[in-house]
Amino acid sequence: MIVIVVVVVSTLFIADNQEFFNKAEQDIKAGHTWQYVGEQDPDPDSLSITSQTEGRNPKIYWKLKKYYL
């Protein structure tokens, strides 16, 4: 029973955030890597999955970045 619930919740999460996952896949193929940025407000111009606690604004902790050498 627990396995079924986990599968259903995971499927709904991925389906609800499909646009984010597609963009992240494209960025990773383009050379971006996940970088820890600490607690920050989300960038309104980029897709993100936020962490939100009741009574606080949404925050991000990781961001896909590309470093140029």
C-alpha positions as CSV (number, residue, x, y, z in Angstrom):
1,M,0.0,0.0,0.0
2,I,2.8,2.5,0.9
3,V,4.6,1.7,-2.4
4,I,1.4,2.5,-4.4
5,V,1.1,5.9,-2.5
6,V,4.8,6.7,-3.2
7,V,4.5,5.9,-6.9
8,V,1.3,7.9,-7.3
9,V,2.7,11.0,-5.4
10,S,6.0,10.8,-7.4
11,T,4.1,10.5,-10.7
12,L,1.9,13.5,-9.9
13,F,5.0,15.6,-8.8
14,I,6.8,14.8,-12.0
15,A,3.7,15.5,-14.2
16,D,3.0,18.8,-12.4
17,N,6.6,20.0,-12.9
18,Q,7.3,18.5,-16.3
19,E,8.3,21.9,-17.8
20,F,11.0,22.4,-15.1
21,F,12.4,18.9,-15.6
22,N,12.5,19.3,-19.4
23,K,14.4,22.7,-19.0
24,A,16.8,21.2,-16.5
25,E,17.6,18.3,-18.8
26,Q,18.3,20.7,-21.7
27,D,20.6,22.9,-19.4
28,I,22.5,19.8,-18.1
29,K,23.1,18.7,-21.7
30,A,24.4,22.3,-22.4
31,G,27.0,22.0,-19.7
32,H,25.2,23.4,-16.6
33,T,25.7,21.8,-13.2
34,W,23.8,22.0,-10.0
35,Q,25.4,24.5,-7.6
36,Y,24.4,25.0,-4.0
37,V,23.5,28.7,-3.6
38,G,22.2,28.8,-0.1
39,E,18.7,30.0,0.9
40,Q,17.6,32.5,-1.8
41,D,14.4,34.0,-3.2
42,P,13.6,32.3,-6.5
43,D,14.5,34.1,-9.7
44,P,11.3,35.2,-11.3
45,D,12.8,34.8,-14.8
46,S,13.8,31.1,-14.4
47,L,11.9,27.9,-13.7
48,S,12.4,26.5,-10.2
49,I,10.9,24.1,-7.6
50,T,10.7,26.0,-4.4
51,S,10.8,25.0,-0.7
52,Q,8.1,26.8,1.3
53,T,7.4,26.8,5.0
54,E,4.1,28.1,6.3
55,G,4.3,31.8,7.0
56,R,7.5,32.3,4.9
57,N,8.2,33.2,1.3
58,P,9.3,30.4,-1.1
59,K,13.0,29.7,-1.2
60,I,15.5,27.9,-3.4
61,Y,18.8,26.3,-2.4
62,W,20.2,24.8,-5.6
63,K,20.5,26.4,-9.1
64,L,21.7,25.1,-12.5
65,K,24.7,27.3,-13.5
66,K,27.3,27.2,-16.2
67,Y,30.8,28.4,-15.5
68,Y,32.9,29.7,-18.4
69,L,36.6,29.3,-18.1
